[in-house]
Structure formats: C-alpha cells, structure tokens
C-alpha cells in the first residue's frame, strides 16, 4: 500500500512538470509503464543522465501518444521550455497523427512507441549539448531553447515519430506472434507483453523474422483469396426454394419479374410456395487433417538470410496450424541423434532466438518424423534444409513405408541447392528455392498447406 501511495505522489509531481495538459492519471499511467517495461525504464535512466528535465519530457511523449486528444498546457512550467519546443513541434506533424492512430488509448503501444521515440530524442539532445560545449557562442538566442534551428528539429522529431510507429507495430506483432494466450493481444497479460517487447528491443534477429513472417502470411492470404475468387461452386442440378435460396434462383425465374404485373405475381406466388427453381450446389466434404510436423536444418550454413526465412516459415506454419486447430510439432536438427532439439510451440520466441551452428544429417529428423507418423496419422511434414546429405537406404525405405501406412505427406523445402535428388527420394513434393528466398516464395508454400 505504501508503494502505491509513493507512486501516486511521484505521478502528481511529474504532472506538475509536464507540458501536455490533462490529468494526473496520464502521469500515473506513465509511471506504471516505467515500472513494468524494462526498455522504457532504461530509456528514462539514460535520459536523466543528460538532462534533469527528461522524466517530464518522456511523460509528455507518452501522454501525447496515449491521450485521445493531446494539447499543451496554457501555462507550462518555466524551466521546461526545451520540452515544450519538442512537444509543440511533434503535435503539429502528420507523422504524429499516423502514430496516434495506433497508440491512442493503447497502453502497450504508447509505451513501446515512447521507448523508440526516446532513443532518437536522447541522441538529438546529447549531440546538441556536445556542440554547445565546443561552440558556446552559437545556439539558443537565435535558434530557440534547444539551440537547434526549427527545420533540423522538425526533421529529427519526424524521424523519431516514424521510429515510434514502427516499433509500436512490431511490438504488437511480436506479442500476437509469441504471446502465450489465445484470443488476441488484449487477453495477454501486460507483463508478458512487455517481456516480449524487451526481447524484441534486444534482439534484432527477431525483428527481421517478424517482418519476413508478416510478409509471408500476407502473401499466402492473397494467394488463397485469389484462388477462392477464381473457383466456382460445383453445380449438382436444380431444386425448389423459397426466400432462403433466392440468391440461387434460375435466370428464367427472374425473367418473370420484367414481363409485367402478371409475371411479378407469379414470381411472388412461387416464392411463397417455396417453388422457385434454383441451382443446387454440392456441399464440399471437409477433409480431416493430421498434425503439421516441421523439421528445420540447424547447420551453420543456414545462418543469415536463410535462417531468418526458415524460422519465419516454421513459425508461420505453426501459427497456421493453431488457427486451423491442428496439432503441430517441430525440431531443429543437426549432425547426429544428440543434435535434435524440440521446438516448444508455446514458446516460439525460443525458436526465433536459437543459434544455428550444427552439421547436417537427414537420418535423425526422418526417424523423428517416422515416430510421429505412428502417433499422429495423416500428418504433413515440412522438411526445411539447405544441405545435400546421403540417406542410408534402410532409413529411407523405413521412412517411406511409415509415411505410406500413415497417409502422411512430406514437403521438402530445399534452399540454395540445385541437387534435389536426395530429398526427392523421400518427399511427395520438393520446393527448390534460391539461396536468398523471399517472402513471396514463403507465402506460396504456406498457401499449399
């Protein structure tokens, strides 16, 4: 209880130092974000080393992002002219409006955007203070409280707002991708959201995976929609319908509506009698799918773009299985039985951060998949590799036979190798990709799952 009281006191003092108008509630929300979000806390501590007015500035930034409609105080504190200059400039930019559409009344997005904005502002203030020390005769009298000309300040803040928008969107996507709970981001505890945001801020590889993942899923969705638009339902004949099937009535029936009052009366009578002739379509039989199995090559040669692409495809596949209520299992494989690492589908961030430095042996992952076929029939195995590896004849035959008995399918994704003979021997289909695969190719593969 004492801690809560102290927090409210700090928020009250902070609000008195702020330039953005509103209520103490805004400052209290900022204090709460700092306590929950390590990345924001580190940004605040870094800024305080440069200027004592940094806490109210960062609170102003957060409040401007979070409030439904932000405005400056009519009589701000006299010793915060620099803060007011920054906020007045920011509120007048279109980049602020773009960011505000994402952060408005969104506690998590506002905190993530504030952290990213802070990085740029700290750099700006630090550089200016260093310049003031070198050339003390320049600056503030002509250029305003920060000693920076308005155009330079506007450009720097515009860049800061763009960075804030980018990080807020990436952080929300990271939470939606790696969050523990189902049912959308709002059901994921804030502590978990901020943990993932910190992970995102400290690991640039995750950012690249999330970007590739998003592009792959959009491409797959576009392909599936295109197929749906081109496909036509299968006609089975005609049947009689009433109002519930009016969208399927034959053109001859609709023609009665244009021949006059008698034709219209006839149409309405047949409608009420449920006697209109209409097309009858086949109801497609829903195919029952087994689980999705993913085996990702963890060899050192996969490091770099191939690793980013392979991880994005693996994660996208697991998420798609989850959406379709299919079970999923995954491994990263290396050069021996001892280099098989299970992927926890409830901790996909572990896959995203895993290091690739092993060798390559196709035998152990095929044996793993074979065991899964016994437990989970009608599975789809995705085998992602950049290597060419000889598979022992007995191992290959055992795998193929187990796959056939189970009704499973094996789709191999071969990156940067023209030698496809080995994987063709045990695969139902091989996707042969260049050494630098793109999101479009990943989307094509996802659309065929």
MARLO-467795 format. One record per residue (C-alpha): residue in one letter; x, z, y negated. Coordinates in pm, whole numbers, plus 50000, padded with zeros to 5 digits. Example, Ala and Ser with C-alpha at 12.3 -4.5 7.8 and 13.67 -1.06 7.14 Angstrom:
<sites>
A512305078050450
S513675071450106
</sites>
This chain:
<sites>
X500005000050000
X502925007449773
X504334972949835
X501064956549734
X500964976649411
X504514966749324
X503704930249392
X500744931349154
X502884947948884
X505544921148922
X502864894248901
X501484909648580
X504914909948415
X505614874848536
X502344861248398
X503144875548055
X506364855048054
X504724822548168
X503794792447954
X500934779948173
X497624796148089
X495244810748344
X495034844648507
X497384869248672
X496054855649004
X498264824548964
X501414845648927
X500324867349219
X499964836249439
X503474825549337
X504914859649427
X503144857349762
X504634822649823
X508144835349744
X507704864049988
X506504840550265
X508694809850212
X512444813650256
X513174779950096
X511314789149778
X512954823349772
X516404807349792
X515494783249510
X514394812449291
X517594832149355
X519724801649280
X517884795048955
X518214831348841
X521994827648860
X521784800048599
X519124813348360
X517204846148337
X514054826848245
X513954808948579
X511354831248757
X508624824648496
X509594787648490
X509174784248865
X505924803748847
X504774779348576
X505624750048802
X503764764949099
X500754773548882
X500624738448734
X500614723849084
X498084748449227
X495544752148945
X492544729448935
X493334721048574
X496584733548419
X497074738648046
X499674755347825
X499114788747654
X498414786047283
X500904813847207
X503604813747475
X506484839147470
X509094830347207
X512064832847443
X510694806347684
X511004775047468
X513014757147736
X510334764247996
X507584752047762
X509504719947694
X509794712848066
X506154720548140
X504784701647840
X506754670847945
X505674673948310
X501954677748236
X501964645348037
X503384623248315
X501424602048561
X503734614548837
X502284649248779
X498754635848829
X499814619049153
X501364651249283
X498444672249163
X496014652649382
X497934666049684
X498764701349562
X495564711249376
X494224743949526
X496564739149824
X498804769849851
X501204754750106
X501564720549937
X502104737149597
X504854759449736
X506604730449912
X506414708549601
X507714736949382
X510744741549605
X511604704549585
X510974703249209
X513274733349167
X516254715449320
X516144688649052
X515494712448762
X518344735648862
X520674705948866
X519434694948522
X519814729348360
X523184735548523
X524594702348405
X523374708248050
X524854743048031
X528194729548151
X528044702247885
X527214728347619
X530374747447711
X532514716147685
X530934703347363
X529234732947187
X528664712846868
X526184689747044
X522674696247162
X519904719047064
X519504713746688
X518844676646742
X517574674647094
X515254704447143
X515564737547325
X517294723047632
X519724702547426
X518584670947609
X517104640547443
X513404635447529
X513924603247726
X516544618847954
X514374649648006
X511324628448086
X513284607748337
X514664638948510
X511254655548534
X509654623548659
X512244622748937
X511554659549010
X507824653349042
X508374624049276
X510604645749491
X507964673149489
X505244649149605
X507484635349879
X508384669750011
X504814682749998
X503614653050203
X506504655850450
X505974693350490
X502274688950561
X503044661550812
X505634683750979
X503074711651015
X500454687951154
X503034673951399
X504714705751519
X502074732351446
X501094754951733
X497344754751677
X494834726651724
X492084717851479
X494034707851169
X496564722950932
X494124748850789
X493994766951124
X497774771051144
X498964804751007
X500834802550676
X503844820050827
X504084791851081
X503604765350810
X506424779850600
X508674783350906
X508284746350973
X508774737950604
X512074757150610
X513104738550924
X512304705750752
X514354715250445
X517404724350652
X517384695350899
X517474660350755
X517114645551104
X513584659551131
X512644642050807
X513784608750948
X511914614651275
X508704623451090
X508944592250873
X509514569951178
X506764588051368
X504254582551087
X505064545551060
X504784540951438
X501374557451454
X500044537051163
X501294505051326
X499684514551659
X496384522351485
X496474488951304
X497064470051630
X494274488451811
X491814481951528
X492744445151527
X492074442851900
X488734460251861
X487694436751581
X488554405951790
X486964417752112
X483304410752178
X480974431552397
X480164416952738
X476644402752748
X474624410453059
X471364393352965
X468274403852773
X465924433352771
X462954445052567
X463484471152296
X461784488852008
X463244503251690
X466234518751868
X467614484651968
X466624464151667
X470224455351583
X470424436151916
X467204415251894
X467464377851963
X467594353051674
X464284338051795
X462544371251737
X463994374351385
X462804339051308
X459204351651321
X459874371351002
X460344339850795
X457344319250906
X454764338550710
X452374367650741
X451264359651098
X454874358651217
X455614391751047
X452544408151205
X453624395351547
X457144409351499
X455824443551393
X453394444951688
X456144436651937
X458354462351764
X455734489851802
X455104479552163
X458864480452229
X458544444652347
X461174426952132
X463664406152330
X467234418152272
X470714413152411
X471694438152679
X475364447552694
X477414462152972
X478474497852925
X482194499252992
X483214523253263
X485574549653129
X488864548153313
X490274581353425
X493924585353324
X496514608853460
X499194625953253
X501864609653041
X505454615853151
X508354609752911
X512004608153013
X514394604352717
X518044594652762
X520234621852607
X523544603552626
X525974603452335
X525484566152282
X521864573052182
X522924593551877
X521954578851539
X519084554951478
X518324550751849
X517944588551881
X515614590151578
X513494561751715
X513384575252073
X512414610251960
X509724596651729
X508254575752013
X508384605252254
X506664628752008
X504064602451913
X503314596952282
X502844634252344
X500574637252039
X498534607452155
X498154623152499
X496994655352334
X494414636252129
X493134619052443
X493084652652628
X495674640652875
X498394663253005
X501954654652907
X505374664353038
X508814654452917
X512534657652980
X515824648452820
X518174636453093
X521934633053121
X524524625453385
X523554650053660
X520894672453807
X522204700353584
X521554679553273
X517774678253292
X516154696753003
X512404702352996
X510574693752673
X508154721052572
X505164701152447
X504124731752245
X507494732652064
X508114696451974
X510464706751694
X512944716651967
X512974680552086
X513444668751727
X516504690951677
X518084686352022
X521624671952025
X522414640552222
X525874641852379
X525454637952756
X526104609853003
X523614587753188
X522284589053543
X518874574353627
X518614592553961
X517644627853839
X514884616853598
X513384593753862
X513374622954108
X511694644753843
X509014618353787
X508534614054161
X507794651154196
X505294648853910
X503534619454081
X502764642454376
X501194668554148
X499614645053893
X498354611354028
X497754580853810
X500474590953566
X502134568653306
X505924572953293
X507804562652979
X511494559053055
X513474555752730
X517174546852752
X519944525352606
X522064526252920
X522674504653220
X523014525553533
X523134517553904
X520424535054103
X521034543054468
X518894521854697
X517304551654874
X516444568254542
X514924536054406
X512844529854721
X511584565854733
X510544563954369
X508744530654406
X506874542654714
X505854575254548
X504704556154242
X502604532954455
X500964561154651
X500084579354330
X498724549354144
X501224556953867
X502834532053628
X506374531253491
X507074516253149
X510764514153065
X511984511352707
X515504496852700
X517244498952363
X520134476252269
X520924461952611
X520264427152742
X520874438153102
X517404447253223
X517814440853596
X518224477453695
X515154490853517
X513104460553624
X513574471053985
X511554503053945
X509384495353637
X505954479553602
X506894467353255
X510104467053050
X510194467252671
X513594452852576
X514414462352216
X517334455751977
X519984482251910
X518174491051586
X514494492651683
X511884496151410
X508534513251367
X506614481351438
X508084479251787
X507274515851848
X503704510251731
X503324480851969
X504394502652263
X502084531252157
X499144507452134
X499554498352501
X499334533952628
</sites>
